[in-house]
Amino acid sequence: MTDPKKDNQGDSIGEGNRDAARRYNEGLAESLKKGNTEELAKKAEEALEGREGAELRQAEERGKHAETKKK
């Protein structure tokens, strides 16, 4: 039997993906509960400064563009 929390077959794609939003919110709450935000911030900064930085910035711009397109 599969764990319903880990079963992604019910995910919708695109806007309104409740399953993805729920998993994100649960992960965020868990991270905050653990109190490792400083460590996560440092990892994010290292990623931006590292070789994947350009790709991360492009993804951020695509997200910003998609957000303004909705308005």
C-alpha positions as CSV (number, residue, x, y, z in Angstrom):
1,M,0.0,0.0,0.0
2,T,1.4,3.4,-0.9
3,D,1.5,6.4,1.4
4,P,-1.1,8.9,0.2
5,K,1.2,11.8,1.2
6,K,3.8,10.5,-1.2
7,D,1.4,9.4,-4.0
8,N,1.7,12.1,-6.7
9,Q,-0.8,10.6,-9.1
10,G,-3.5,13.0,-7.8
11,D,-1.5,16.1,-8.7
12,S,-3.0,18.5,-11.1
13,I,-0.7,20.4,-13.4
14,G,-0.5,24.1,-13.6
15,E,-2.3,26.7,-11.6
16,G,-4.2,25.4,-8.6
17,N,-2.0,22.4,-7.9
18,R,-3.3,21.8,-4.4
19,D,-1.1,18.7,-3.8
20,A,2.1,20.6,-4.7
21,A,1.0,23.5,-2.5
22,R,0.2,21.2,0.4
23,R,3.6,19.5,0.1
24,Y,5.4,22.8,-0.1
25,N,3.6,24.2,3.0
26,E,4.3,21.0,5.0
27,G,8.0,21.2,4.0
28,L,8.1,24.9,4.9
29,A,6.5,24.2,8.3
30,E,8.9,21.4,9.0
31,S,11.9,23.5,8.2
32,L,10.7,26.3,10.4
33,K,10.0,23.8,13.2
34,K,13.5,22.5,12.9
35,G,14.9,26.0,13.1
36,N,17.4,25.5,10.3
37,T,16.5,28.6,8.4
38,E,20.1,30.1,8.7
39,E,21.5,26.9,7.2
40,L,19.0,26.9,4.4
41,A,19.7,30.6,3.6
42,K,23.4,29.8,3.4
43,K,22.8,26.9,1.0
44,A,20.6,29.1,-1.1
45,E,23.2,31.8,-1.3
46,E,25.9,29.3,-2.2
47,A,23.6,27.9,-5.0
48,L,23.1,31.4,-6.4
49,E,26.8,32.1,-6.3
50,G,27.7,28.6,-7.7
51,R,27.4,27.1,-11.2
52,E,23.7,26.8,-11.0
53,G,23.2,30.5,-10.2
54,A,22.4,31.5,-13.7
55,E,19.8,28.8,-14.1
56,L,18.2,29.7,-10.8
57,R,18.0,33.4,-11.8
58,Q,16.4,32.5,-15.1
59,A,13.8,30.4,-13.3
60,E,13.1,33.3,-11.0
61,E,12.6,35.7,-14.0
62,R,10.3,33.2,-15.6
63,G,8.3,33.0,-12.4
64,K,8.1,36.7,-12.1
65,H,7.0,37.0,-15.8
66,A,4.3,34.3,-15.3
67,E,3.1,36.1,-12.2
68,T,2.7,39.5,-13.9
69,K,1.0,37.8,-16.9
70,K,-1.8,36.5,-14.5
71,K,-2.6,40.0,-13.3
